[in-house]
Amino acid sequence: MDTWREEARVGVSSWCVADLNECDKDDTLCDSPPFGLCVNTKGGYHCECAAGYTLGWNNITCLDDGCSNLKCLGPVGHCNSYLTPYGVEPGCTCSDGYALDTSDGLTCVEHRPPKPNPCKDNSFYCNHGDCQVTADGGALCRCHRGWTFPSPAQPNCTAVVDVCGMARNRHHCEFGCDNSDGGKTCTCPEGFKLAPNGRNCTDIDECLVNSSLCRGPNELCVNTVGSYECQCLPGFTQTPTGACQDTDECATGQSGCEHLCVNTPGGHRCLCHEGFQLAPDGRHCEDYDECLHEEDDCEQACQNLPKSAAHPKGYECKCEHGY
């Protein structure tokens, strides 16, 4: 607050001629000693507090700064109080070159700035490898397995190691070998797939994998090593156009029938002349015993005979003894 003493002279307007000492005039402006002290200034005054106290928000009241109960450790530690909306908050501060130990908030320790880490501040990027800080503060790459430097002038792991060409790996793959990211991959020729061990190749059953193969009439898919073939069903023959047509075994003599042959789609059937029946082998014919099957017209005895011009019925009637 600025205050000045006014004086008047005859015939002259009043003006300020001397500073007014508010502290002498009113001893209630600041907290009473020993806590508070009023300090006069030119044209005003301000309040100060004794050691161990700090000025409140009203700039008049002196509050205990709490430093008497706070033991800041070390010769470079100091207690400073901070005015908050809830009162005075004491805290330790440190001299230049020191920092407060955050574990206790009391001890000042020497502050050593961390060394720059090119691996963490992204100033050194390492492809396909691990960045490692060197003793001189630099960085180098430790390449992952299967990667290497393109050249000494390019110390970054961007070149793939020729794993396939290495002597110890030449015989690991049964067929082919491709260098891949950080290693190798065994490859197989068409019609084969990689076995679970990652080295050998096994045949692919195309007929099992793709049921749409060989969809022609009377056609069958047959798997082969590394491929497949479309073949005709038994009883059919492949034409020059690739279609499967019925084979007439009767016309080509492939039936093996003793008497008669009837061609069927994809096969044939053997028949026998009258008086004969088909043998169990399905091809040969044997005499039919009319007497045994009681198909004769004899009054007494019946003798079976091969059917012929002389014996058209295939049997002959006989009289029993005494007739």
TAMOMO-V643013 format. One record per residue. N is the residue number from 0. D_FIRST is the distance of its C-alpha to the first C-alpha in Angstrom with 2 decimals. Layout:
N&D_FIRST + N&D_FIRST
This chain:
0&0.00 + 1&3.80 + 2&6.47 + 3&10.10 + 4&13.40 + 5&15.92 + 6&19.65 + 7&22.78 + 8&26.17 + 9&29.41 + 10&30.09 + 11&26.80 + 12&23.76 + 13&20.56 + 14&18.10 + 15&15.12 + 16&16.86 + 17&14.91 + 18&11.64 + 19&10.66 + 20&10.98 + 21&9.05 + 22&11.42 + 23&14.38 + 24&13.51 + 25&13.10 + 26&15.01 + 27&14.56 + 28&11.03 + 29&12.97 + 30&16.67 + 31&18.91 + 32&20.82 + 33&22.92 + 34&21.19 + 35&17.46 + 36&15.71 + 37&12.32 + 38&11.74 + 39&9.99 + 40&9.21 + 41&9.68 + 42&7.02 + 43&4.49 + 44&6.26 + 45&8.18 + 46&11.33 + 47&14.78 + 48&18.16 + 49&21.50 + 50&24.42 + 51&25.93 + 52&22.76 + 53&20.33 + 54&16.91 + 55&17.44 + 56&16.40 + 57&13.63 + 58&12.02 + 59&12.66 + 60&16.44 + 61&18.76 + 62&22.00 + 63&25.31 + 64&25.82 + 65&29.58 + 66&30.65 + 67&32.56 + 68&34.99 + 69&35.32 + 70&37.72 + 71&37.31 + 72&40.66 + 73&41.47 + 74&39.83 + 75&38.04 + 76&36.44 + 77&32.82 + 78&30.99 + 79&27.79 + 80&26.11 + 81&24.88 + 82&22.69 + 83&24.80 + 84&24.73 + 85&27.12 + 86&25.33 + 87&25.46 + 88&28.46 + 89&29.64 + 90&31.87 + 91&33.77 + 92&33.26 + 93&35.61 + 94&35.56 + 95&36.82 + 96&40.52 + 97&40.47 + 98&40.09 + 99&39.62 + 100&42.92 + 101&42.62 + 102&45.37 + 103&43.28 + 104&39.71 + 105&39.53 + 106&41.73 + 107&40.92 + 108&44.02 + 109&44.80 + 110&44.17 + 111&47.22 + 112&47.05 + 113&50.15 + 114&52.93 + 115&53.44 + 116&56.08 + 117&57.94 + 118&59.80 + 119&56.68 + 120&54.55 + 121&57.48 + 122&57.90 + 123&61.49 + 124&63.56 + 125&66.86 + 126&69.47 + 127&71.94 + 128&70.74 + 129&68.07 + 130&65.39 + 131&65.24 + 132&62.70 + 133&64.44 + 134&63.57 + 135&62.17 + 136&59.73 + 137&62.02 + 138&63.87 + 139&67.43 + 140&69.35 + 141&71.67 + 142&73.96 + 143&75.09 + 144&78.81 + 145&80.75 + 146&78.20 + 147&78.03 + 148&76.60 + 149&78.25 + 150&78.24 + 151&76.50 + 152&74.36 + 153&73.15 + 154&71.97 + 155&71.32 + 156&73.58 + 157&74.86 + 158&78.61 + 159&80.92 + 160&83.27 + 161&86.93 + 162&87.65 + 163&90.87 + 164&92.18 + 165&91.60 + 166&94.91 + 167&94.00 + 168&93.22 + 169&96.15 + 170&98.26 + 171&95.59 + 172&95.96 + 173&99.38 + 174&99.16 + 175&96.12 + 176&92.70 + 177&89.46 + 178&86.40 + 179&83.38 + 180&79.69 + 181&79.80 + 182&83.45 + 183&86.69 + 184&88.33 + 185&92.07 + 186&93.69 + 187&96.93 + 188&99.43 + 189&99.89 + 190&101.44 + 191&99.82 + 192&96.53 + 193&94.64 + 194&95.67 + 195&93.16 + 196&93.38 + 197&91.83 + 198&94.69 + 199&97.95 + 200&98.91 + 201&100.75 + 202&102.78 + 203&101.22 + 204&103.50 + 205&102.95 + 206&105.26 + 207&103.10 + 208&99.79 + 209&100.87 + 210&103.32 + 211&103.62 + 212&105.76 + 213&109.50 + 214&109.42 + 215&112.84 + 216&115.73 + 217&117.53 + 218&115.08 + 219&113.57 + 220&110.62 + 221&111.62 + 222&109.01 + 223&109.91 + 224&108.19 + 225&105.27 + 226&106.36 + 227&108.45 + 228&111.63 + 229&112.73 + 230&116.22 + 231&118.70 + 232&119.51 + 233&122.89 + 234&125.71 + 235&123.88 + 236&124.12 + 237&121.50 + 238&122.59 + 239&121.70 + 240&118.92 + 241&117.39 + 242&118.44 + 243&120.20 + 244&123.62 + 245&126.10 + 246&128.65 + 247&132.25 + 248&133.56 + 249&136.93 + 250&137.44 + 251&136.29 + 252&138.40 + 253&135.42 + 254&136.15 + 255&138.87 + 256&140.55 + 257&144.28 + 258&145.41 + 259&142.98 + 260&139.33 + 261&136.89 + 262&133.66 + 263&130.36 + 264&126.75 + 265&125.62 + 266&128.84 + 267&132.50 + 268&134.92 + 269&138.43 + 270&141.34 + 271&144.92 + 272&148.27 + 273&149.92 + 274&151.29 + 275&148.61 + 276&145.19 + 277&142.10 + 278&141.94 + 279&138.83 + 280&137.72 + 281&137.25 + 282&139.40 + 283&142.98 + 284&145.44 + 285&147.81 + 286&150.78 + 287&150.05 + 288&152.33 + 289&153.46 + 290&155.70 + 291&152.83 + 292&150.72 + 293&153.77 + 294&153.66 + 295&157.44 + 296&160.28 + 297&162.78 + 298&164.97 + 299&165.32 + 300&163.94 + 301&161.44 + 302&161.21 + 303&158.11 + 304&158.79 + 305&156.70 + 306&156.57 + 307&158.84 + 308&161.45 + 309&164.01 + 310&161.74 + 311&159.49 + 312&158.35 + 313&157.34 + 314&159.57 + 315&163.23 + 316&164.82 + 317&167.28 + 318&169.76 + 319&169.56 + 320&172.47 + 321&175.54 + 322&174.73
